[in-house]
Amino acid sequence: MRHITFRQFEVFEAIARLGSFTRAAEELFLTQPTVSMQIKKLTDTIGLPLFEQIGKKIHLTDAGRGLLHYSRLITQQLDEMDAMFSEMKGLELGRLNISVVSSANHFMPHLLAQFINLHPNIRVNLHIANRDAVIKQLVENSTDLAIMGQPPEGTDMLAQSFMENPLVVIAAPNHPLTKESAISPKRLAQETFLLREQGSGTRGVMERFFATHKLVPPSSMRMDTNEAIKQSVQAGLGLGIVSLHGINLELEAKRVAILDAKHFPIMRYWHIVHRKNQRLSTATHAFKEFLLTAAQA
């Protein structure tokens, strides 16, 4: 086993995460034959198959699942070692991996840009995904910290709020409800809502809102992104519940309107999330402290 290389672990983990040799090669900037060769060497060293192909999909074998567990532990140890040496060299040589839910993408790049201006030599990797994918990255130790509205519950994660996140109901500017005030939950329940996937933060808010008022959830249409929700609201397909931070441009251009609905805005918060037992690198700690102060401004 001493002949296994870190590159082989890196290639193996990418294939296991992406479910594809081709996508792993693209992510690692390698050719597909190189990726295949690395996995062949790894398989030969272990003496057991790591992947099996069922139809067009690649799945981990029992040996593959076991190796994935240990490869993540080894990667974590190496990252901590790298962080330790970076601290010895000073903050400016650190590395930072951040995962952000897609609904926070409208403000996080601006905050990140401010941080990078303060620390231009820190290497930053930014991952944007839906909530389930971000939580998976935290669990798999493939990110240093995450930004999300609804932190995971009942896990070994530590969450700290750093900025308000008011949620509002939006409609097309010519929607009849834009002319009404103090719109009741019962009236809202008669409309169609455009929502993200099951498990998303805003979808959960909508479901809890109508449940609190003992109303049957309204009819809904599922959208893959917040941009799709805003575009569909503009087209008059229904109402949306979105973060006020994410509709500045649409409000200025008068493409959407905020409804005067009772009990709105619903105040939620953006959270910084990382593993409880994680040793934060100097760069990660600095970014966390930066968010706790700069986001208020």
N, C-alpha and C positions, 0 to 999 in steps of 0.2 A: 504493500500500500504506500510505501514511502516514495514511489515513483509518480504518484498522482501530483499534477501541477495545479497551481492556482488558476491558470488559464482554462484548464479542463473543468474545474469547478464552476468558473464563470460561464463557460459555454453551456454546461449542463443545466445550470440554474436558469439561464435565459430560455433554453428550450422548454424546460419544465413550466416556466411561468407563461410563455407565449404560446405553447402548444404547436410550435412550428420551427423546423430547422431553418427555413428561409427567413422568417421574421427575426429569428435569433441572429442570423448572419447579418441582416440589415442593421439591427440595433448595435451590434458589436463592431460594425464596419469590417467584417470578414467575408471571404468568399464562402459559398455553401460547401464546396469540397473541403475547405479547411475546417469548418464546423463538423462535418461528417467524420473527418480524420481524427479530430480531438475526441469525439464521442467513441469512436472505435477503439482508440488507445485506452480510454477510461474503462470501457467495457471489458477489454482484454485484461487489464490490470485487476479488475474486481472479479472477473470470471463469471459474471451473471448478466443477463440482459437488463438494461435500464429502462428501455422504452418498448412498447408494443403498438403496432398500428392496427386500429379497428376501423375499417372503411377508410375514410380520408383523414381521420383524426389520430393524433399521437397521444398515447396515455402512458403514465408511469407504471412500471411493474412494482411489485413489493420491494425488490431491491432498490429500484429507483426512488421510491418514497423514503426508504431508510436513508439513502445517500443524500437526498434533498434536506432531510432534517439535520444531518451532520454538516453538510456544506454551508448551511445558513449559520450554524454555530461557529464554524471556522471563519466565515466571512465577517461575522460580528466581531470576533476576536481580532481579526486583522484590521478592521475599521477602527476599533478602539486603540490598537497599537499605533495606527497611522495618526489618529487624533492626538495621542500622547506626544508623538514626535513633533506634530504640528504646533502643539502648545509650547514645546521647548523652543521651537524656532520663532514663535510669536503668532499672534492672531492673524496676521496678514497672509500667512501661507496655509490657512485652513481650508476645509472642504465642507460644503453644505448641501444636503439633499432635502428638498422640500416637496411635499405632496399637497395639492390644493384641490378642493372640490370645485367643479366647474362653475357653480354659482358664485364663487368668490373670485373668479378670474377677472372681474371688472375692476377690482381695486388692488389685488395683491401684486400685480406687476409694477404698479406705481410705488408701493411700499418697498418692494424688492429692489427697484432701481435706486431708491434713496439709500438703502443699506449698502448696495454695491458701490455707490459713489463714495461712501465713507470708508469702505474696505475693498478697493478695486482688485486686489490680488487674491481674494477668496474665490475659490472655484465653486460655482453654484449650479446645481441641477434642479430644474423645476419640472414637476410632473403634475399634469392636470387631468382629473378623471372624475367619475361619479363617486358618490359616497361609499358604496360597497367596495369599489376598487381601491380607494384610499385607505379604508380600514384594513383591507387585505395587505396592502403594502406595509402598514404599521405592524400587523401581526407577523408578517414574514421578515420584518427587520430590513426592508429594502429602502426605507426612508428614515431621516433623522427626526423630523417632526411633520405634522400635518395641520392644515387649516380647514376647519369645517364648522358648519352652523350647529349641527346636532352631534355631539360626541357620542361614541359607543358607550353602552351601559353594561355593567356587570362584567367588565374585562379588567385586565391589568394595565389599563391606560390611565394616564393623568391628563386632565383637561383643565385649562385656565382661560377664562373669558378675557378678551382684550378690546372688544369694540361692539357697540350696539348694532343690531341688525333688524331694523323695522320692516315688517312685512305688510304690504298693501295689496288691495284688490284693484286690478287694472282692467280697462275695457277700451274698445275702439272709441275714438272721439265722438262718433255719431251714434253711439249706443244709447238707447232710451234711458238707461239708468244714470247716465251722466247728468241728466237734468233733475234727478231726485236727490234729496238730502236725508241723512239718518236712515239709510236703507237697512231694513231689518234682516236678520239671519234667515227668516222664513222666506223673504222675497229673494234673497241670494240663492236659496236652495232650488229655486225654479229655473235657474240658469245652467248652462253647460260650462264646466270648468276644464281648462287645459292644464294638465298636470304632468309632473315627471314620473319616473318609474316607481313601483312599489318599494318602500323603504327610504325614499328620499325625504329630506327634511321638510320641504314645503308641502309635499303630499300629506305627511303626517300632521302638519299644522291644520290643513283643511279638514282632514278626517276628525281630528279632535275638536275643532271648532264646531262642526255641525253636531257631533255627538254630545258636546256640552250643552247645546241648546235643544237636545232631544229631537233632532231632525234627521231624516233619512239623507245620507250623502247625495248630492246632486249628480246628475249624469256627467260623465267626464270623457275626455279624449287624452290618450297618453302621448307625450312628446319626449323625444330623446334628449333635448337640450333646452336651456333657458332661452337661447336665441330663437328656437323654434316656437316656444311659447309666445314670445313677444311678437314675432312675425304673424303668428296665427291669430293673436288678439287683434293686431292691426287689421287683419283681413276680415274680422268680424265673426270668427268661428266660435268664440266664447270668451269667458273671463279667465283671468290668471291671478294667482297669488305669488308675488315675487318680492325680492328685496328692493327696498327703495334705492339702495346704492347702485343697483344694476340698471336703472331706467333713466338716468340723467339725460342722455342724448335723445331718447325717445320723447321725453317730456318737453325738452327744448324745441324739438321739431314738431311737437304736437301730433305725434303718431299714436300715442296712447294717452289715456286720462285716468287719474286715480279716482276711484269711486268714494263717495262720502258714506261709508258703510259703518254701522254701529259696531263697536268693539274692535275697530281697526284704527290705526295700525296695531298689529300684534308685535310686541317687542320681544325679540330674541337676541342672541349674542353670537358673535364669531368667537371660536375657541382655538387655542393652540393645544395640540394633542401630541403626546409622545408616551413611550412605554415607561411605567413606573420605575422599573429597575435599570433604566438606561443611564449610562454615564454620558452626559452631554459634553460634547467637545466644546472647546473655547468658542469656535465659530458658531455652533448651534446655540450655545448659551447667549452669546452676544446678539444673535438675531432675535431670540426670544425676548430678551430685555429691550431690544430696539422696538419690537412690535408693541410691547406693553406701554411704551412711552410715545412713540411716533404716531401710532394709530389714533390716539386721542386728538392729535392735531389735524 
